[in-house]
Amino acid sequence: MAKYLFVYHGGGAPGSEAEMKEVMDAWGAWFGTLGAAVVEPGNPTGASKTVNSDSSVANDGGANPASGFSVIEASSHDDAVSKAKGCPILAAGGSVEVAEVMAM
């Protein structure tokens, strides 16, 4: 089975403890459906900076900054995309970038 990096973009911070619990429960339920495919559940990310090819630095993470990541096993890229379609960040208006982790 190949490994896939799920990079989360967008979404938003919960506004209350009740909303935080609801969000965490949704992520826990989704990870539960993925079972052993979850290699690394990952974490949200904080503010980011982008180092460009000319060595300039963008302090905002660029046009679509990452908001979190996970590593998931899947039988194919299409299988990984199918798994990503259940991600709770989608309900919050975010997106999931799915990239195969190449074995070296």
N, CA, C and O of each residue as an XYZ file, in Angstrom:
416
protein
N       0.845     -1.188      0.000
C       0.000      0.000      0.000
C       0.885      1.243      0.000
O       1.878      1.315      0.723
N       0.514      2.197     -0.805
C       1.248      3.454     -0.874
C       0.764      4.404      0.222
O      -0.341      4.269      0.748
N       1.621      5.358      0.543
C       1.266      6.384      1.517
C       0.947      7.668      0.780
O       1.557      7.989     -0.239
N      -0.033      8.404      1.321
C      -0.462      9.658      0.722
C      -0.481     10.741      1.782
O      -0.945     10.543      2.905
N       0.036     11.885      1.391
C       0.016     13.059      2.245
C      -1.269     13.822      1.970
O      -1.539     14.215      0.836
N      -2.050     14.026      3.005
C      -3.236     14.862      2.914
C      -2.851     16.216      3.503
O      -2.543     16.311      4.691
N      -2.868     17.253      2.685
C      -2.589     18.602      3.152
C      -3.914     19.346      3.158
O      -4.572     19.496      2.128
N      -4.283     19.804      4.332
C      -5.553     20.499      4.494
C      -5.346     21.991      4.286
O      -4.352     22.566      4.731
N      -6.307     22.608      3.597
C      -6.282     24.044      3.339
C      -7.615     24.627      3.777
O      -8.670     24.040      3.536
N      -7.561     25.775      4.414
C      -8.794     26.459      4.792
C      -9.427     25.873      6.026
O      -8.748     25.365      6.919
N     -10.740     25.952      6.061
C     -11.472     25.580      7.271
C     -11.475     26.783      8.196
O     -11.251     27.906      7.743
N     -11.714     26.583      9.435
C     -11.720     27.688     10.380
C     -11.627     27.189     11.799
O     -11.880     26.021     12.092
N     -11.263     28.093     12.663
C     -11.169     27.751     14.086
C     -12.546     27.787     14.718
O     -13.312     28.720     14.476
N     -12.875     26.788     15.523
C     -14.163     26.795     16.223
C     -14.267     28.009     17.151
O     -13.274     28.463     17.720
N     -15.479     28.518     17.286
C     -15.684     29.719     18.078
C     -15.977     29.471     19.547
O     -15.941     30.408     20.346
N     -16.265     28.241     19.919
C     -16.594     27.938     21.312
C     -16.094     26.543     21.654
O     -15.700     25.775     20.776
N     -16.117     26.226     22.955
C     -15.717     24.875     23.375
C     -16.662     23.822     22.809
O     -16.228     22.726     22.452
N     -17.950     24.148     22.724
C     -18.921     23.207     22.169
C     -18.625     22.937     20.693
O     -18.685     21.794     20.241
N     -18.303     23.998     19.947
C     -17.952     23.820     18.545
C     -16.653     23.030     18.405
O     -16.526     22.203     17.503
N     -15.694     23.279     19.287
C     -14.428     22.541     19.266
C     -14.686     21.056     19.472
O     -14.107     20.226     18.772
N     -15.540     20.714     20.415
C     -15.866     19.312     20.664
C     -16.535     18.694     19.442
O     -16.231     17.561     19.067
N     -17.439     19.434     18.827
C     -18.137     18.932     17.644
C     -17.144     18.665     16.506
O     -17.222     17.634     15.838
N     -16.221     19.592     16.295
C     -15.215     19.441     15.248
C     -14.312     18.246     15.557
O     -14.056     17.420     14.681
N     -13.831     18.153     16.795
C     -12.937     17.051     17.165
C     -13.649     15.706     17.059
O     -13.048     14.714     16.645
N     -14.924     15.669     17.430
C     -15.702     14.434     17.296
C     -15.829     14.029     15.825
O     -15.745     12.846     15.495
N     -16.033     15.017     14.940
C     -16.159     14.727     13.506
C     -14.844     14.169     12.956
O     -14.848     13.209     12.185
N     -13.720     14.773     13.355
C     -12.427     14.265     12.904
C     -12.177     12.868     13.465
O     -11.689     11.997     12.745
N     -12.498     12.642     14.717
C     -12.324     11.319     15.321
C     -13.156     10.270     14.613
O     -12.688      9.155     14.385
N     -14.387     10.617     14.263
C     -15.269      9.679     13.562
C     -14.714      9.365     12.172
O     -14.728      8.212     11.742
N     -14.223     10.393     11.469
C     -13.665     10.176     10.134
C     -12.431      9.286     10.215
O     -12.310      8.324      9.456
N     -11.508      9.601     11.135
C     -10.329      8.755     11.298
C     -10.749      7.328     11.658
O     -10.109      6.366     11.231
N     -11.813      7.190     12.435
C     -12.318      5.866     12.785
C     -12.758      5.079     11.565
O     -12.545      3.868     11.505
N     -13.371      5.746     10.583
C     -13.798      5.056      9.359
C     -12.598      4.628      8.520
O     -12.681      3.662      7.761
N     -11.477      5.349      8.655
C     -10.273      5.011      7.887
C      -9.490      3.868      8.529
O      -8.731      3.174      7.853
N      -9.677      3.677      9.828
C      -9.042      2.568     10.539
C      -7.533      2.529     10.385
O      -6.849      3.531     10.591
N      -7.017      1.347     10.017
C      -5.572      1.130      9.924
C      -4.925      1.906      8.784
O      -3.698      1.941      8.692
N      -5.715      2.530      7.912
C      -5.151      3.336      6.827
C      -4.488      4.606      7.356
O      -3.684      5.225      6.660
N      -4.826      4.992      8.586
C      -4.237      6.197      9.166
C      -2.826      5.868      9.648
O      -2.648      5.168     10.644
N      -1.833      6.379      8.934
C      -0.435      6.165      9.297
C      -0.030      7.203     10.344
O       0.612      6.879     11.343
N      -0.413      8.445     10.100
C      -0.095      9.570     10.990
C      -1.280     10.530     10.935
O      -1.510     11.162      9.904
N      -2.041     10.651     12.037
C      -3.207     11.535     11.991
C      -2.832     13.002     11.779
O      -3.650     13.797     11.316
N      -1.597     13.353     12.119
C      -1.144     14.715     11.884
C      -1.690     15.701     12.894
O      -2.117     15.333     13.988
N      -1.666     16.952     12.504
C      -2.097     18.048     13.367
C      -2.476     19.241     12.519
O      -2.149     19.309     11.334
N      -3.175     20.186     13.140
C      -3.340     21.474     12.466
C      -1.976     22.160     12.397
O      -1.066     21.813     13.151
N      -1.837     23.118     11.507
C      -0.610     23.897     11.429
C      -0.899     25.346     11.802
O      -2.022     25.832     11.671
N       0.135     26.011     12.264
C       0.033     27.424     12.595
C       0.373     28.274     11.387
O       0.379     27.800     10.251
N       0.653     29.529     11.652
C       1.022     30.463     10.589
C       2.231     29.928      9.835
O       3.122     29.319     10.428
N       2.258     30.155      8.538
C       3.360     29.639      7.731
C       4.044     30.758      6.965
O       3.512     31.856      6.807
N       5.225     30.442      6.503
C       6.003     31.325      5.642
C       6.421     30.506      4.434
O       6.668     29.305      4.544
N       6.498     31.153      3.289
C       6.925     30.485      2.070
C       8.232     31.096      1.605
O       8.323     32.309      1.413
N       9.252     30.256      1.421
C      10.526     30.705      0.871
C      10.460     30.481     -0.634
O      10.288     29.351     -1.091
N      10.594     31.547     -1.394
C      10.496     31.498     -2.850
C      11.862     31.241     -3.481
O      12.890     31.349     -2.812
N      11.868     30.902     -4.762
C      13.105     30.556     -5.462
C      14.127     31.694     -5.475
O      15.325     31.447     -5.615
N      13.665     32.934     -5.330
C      14.596     34.068     -5.279
C      15.014     34.403     -3.849
O      15.607     35.453     -3.600
N      14.705     33.516     -2.919
C      14.999     33.644     -1.488
C      14.125     34.667     -0.766
O      14.318     34.909      0.425
N      13.164     35.271     -1.474
C      12.222     36.144     -0.778
C      11.300     35.276      0.070
O      11.141     34.083     -0.189
N      10.705     35.878      1.069
C       9.841     35.129      1.987
C       8.464     35.780      2.032
O       8.337     36.983      2.261
N       7.446     34.974      1.811
C       6.055     35.415      1.972
C       5.623     35.008      3.370
O       5.695     33.831      3.724
N       5.180     35.957      4.158
C       4.834     35.697      5.551
C       3.431     35.133      5.752
O       3.039     34.854      6.885
N       2.681     34.964      4.690
C       1.301     34.500      4.839
C       1.073     33.086      4.333
O      -0.064     32.615      4.312
N       2.127     32.407      3.928
C       1.973     31.042      3.434
C       1.551     30.960      1.991
O       1.278     29.866      1.496
N       1.488     32.078      1.297
C       1.117     32.060     -0.115
C      -0.373     32.121     -0.335
O      -1.138     32.463      0.566
N      -0.776     31.786     -1.544
C      -2.172     31.937     -1.958
C      -3.125     30.977     -1.244
O      -4.297     31.301     -1.053
N      -2.639     29.812     -0.853
C      -3.515     28.802     -0.253
C      -2.755     28.089      0.860
O      -2.368     26.932      0.691
N      -2.532     28.756      1.998
C      -1.685     28.164      3.036
C      -2.268     26.879      3.623
O      -3.482     26.699      3.712
N      -1.362     26.003      4.013
C      -1.759     24.752      4.660
C      -2.353     25.053      6.031
O      -1.917     25.976      6.719
N      -3.357     24.263      6.420
C      -3.936     24.402      7.755
C      -3.790     23.121      8.572
O      -4.183     23.081      9.738
N      -3.225     22.068      7.963
C      -2.991     20.820      8.682
C      -2.552     19.728      7.732
O      -2.457     19.944      6.524
N      -2.281     18.542      8.284
C      -1.821     17.424      7.459
C      -2.135     16.093      8.124
O      -2.365     16.022      9.331
N      -2.142     15.041      7.316
C      -2.212     13.653      7.772
C      -1.478     12.798      6.749
O      -1.254     13.233      5.619
N      -1.101     11.582      7.142
C      -0.548     10.606      6.205
C      -1.444      9.376      6.263
O      -1.700      8.824      7.333
N      -1.914      8.960      5.095
C      -2.886      7.874      4.981
C      -2.351      6.837      3.999
O      -1.705      7.201      3.017
N      -2.606      5.554      4.244
C      -2.289      4.500      3.276
C      -3.513      4.246      2.413
O      -4.646      4.281      2.892
N      -3.270      3.990      1.134
C      -4.356      3.676      0.210
C      -3.809      2.801     -0.913
O      -2.604      2.780     -1.162
N      -4.692      2.088     -1.580
C      -4.282      1.173     -2.642
C      -3.947      1.891     -3.937
O      -3.260      1.332     -4.792
N      -4.423      3.130     -4.099
C      -4.156      3.908     -5.304
C      -4.432      5.380     -5.012
O      -4.989      5.727     -3.971
N      -4.035      6.230     -5.941
C      -4.315      7.661     -5.773
C      -5.825      7.898     -5.727
O      -6.310      8.702     -4.931
N      -6.561      7.189     -6.587
C      -8.022      7.324     -6.590
C      -8.623      6.871     -5.268
O      -9.571      7.481     -4.775
N      -8.077      5.804     -4.690
C      -8.547      5.344     -3.376
C      -8.279      6.409     -2.314
O      -9.121      6.660     -1.452
N      -7.103      7.033     -2.381
C      -6.774      8.090     -1.417
C      -7.726      9.274     -1.571
O      -8.184      9.837     -0.577
N      -8.020      9.646     -2.804
C      -8.968     10.740     -3.053
C     -10.340     10.382     -2.501
O     -11.008     11.221     -1.896
N     -10.759      9.144     -2.707
C     -12.046      8.691     -2.175
C     -12.080      8.816     -0.657
O     -13.083      9.250     -0.090
N     -10.989      8.438      0.003
C     -10.906      8.553      1.461
C     -10.961     10.020      1.890
O     -11.585     10.349      2.899
N     -10.311     10.897      1.128
C     -10.276     12.322      1.460
C     -11.658     12.969      1.365
O     -11.918     13.967      2.038
N     -12.530     12.422      0.553
C     -13.868     13.000      0.367
C     -14.705     12.976      1.633
O     -15.710     13.682      1.710
N     -14.319     12.179      2.639
C     -15.042     12.145      3.907
C     -14.486     13.100      4.944
O     -14.995     13.155      6.063
N     -13.446     13.858      4.596
C     -12.776     14.721      5.568
C     -13.679     15.849      6.071
O     -14.328     16.527      5.274
N     -13.721     16.049      7.385
C     -14.565     17.098      7.963
C     -14.198     18.513      7.535
O     -15.040     19.406      7.630
N     -12.988     18.751      7.071
C     -12.629     20.113      6.670
C     -13.448     20.578      5.473
O     -13.642     21.777      5.273
N     -13.927     19.629      4.683
C     -14.737     19.981      3.523
C     -16.037     20.665      3.945
O     -16.496     21.597      3.285
N     -16.623     20.200      5.039
C     -17.864     20.802      5.552
C     -17.632     22.212      6.081
O     -18.573     22.995      6.210
N     -16.364     22.535      6.390
C     -16.018     23.867      6.896
C     -15.540     24.778      5.771
O     -15.017     25.862      6.032
N     -15.715     24.348      4.516
C     -15.332     25.162      3.381
C     -13.884     25.005      2.958
O     -13.408     25.740      2.093
N     -13.176     24.056      3.559
C     -11.774     23.837      3.223
C     -11.608     22.826      2.103
O     -12.580     22.402      1.477
N     -10.364     22.448      1.863
C     -10.055     21.477      0.825
C      -8.947     20.535      1.306
O      -8.261     20.810      2.290
N      -8.789     19.423      0.589
C      -7.750     18.440      0.895
C      -6.925     18.226     -0.365
O      -7.451     17.828     -1.405
N      -5.641     18.491     -0.261
C      -4.703     18.192     -1.335
C      -4.163     16.793     -1.064
O      -3.735     16.501      0.053
N      -4.179     15.929     -2.070
C      -3.773     14.529     -1.907
C      -2.559     14.273     -2.791
O      -2.646     14.378     -4.015
N      -1.426     13.938     -2.173
C      -0.187     13.696     -2.924
C       0.437     12.386     -2.460
O       0.533     12.134     -1.259
N       0.858     11.557     -3.399
C       1.523     10.317     -3.047
C       2.906     10.619     -2.474
O       3.649     11.443     -3.007
N       3.233      9.939     -1.385
C       4.571     10.026     -0.795
C       5.424      9.009     -1.544
O       5.180      7.805     -1.467
N       6.408      9.494     -2.255
C       7.232      8.619     -3.098
C       8.291      7.913     -2.240
O       9.000      8.545     -1.457
N       8.377      6.598     -2.408
C       9.399      5.815     -1.706
C      10.737      6.055     -2.385
O      10.845      5.998     -3.610
N      11.743      6.320     -1.585
C      13.076      6.582     -2.147
C      14.057      5.576     -1.609
O      15.237      5.618     -1.956
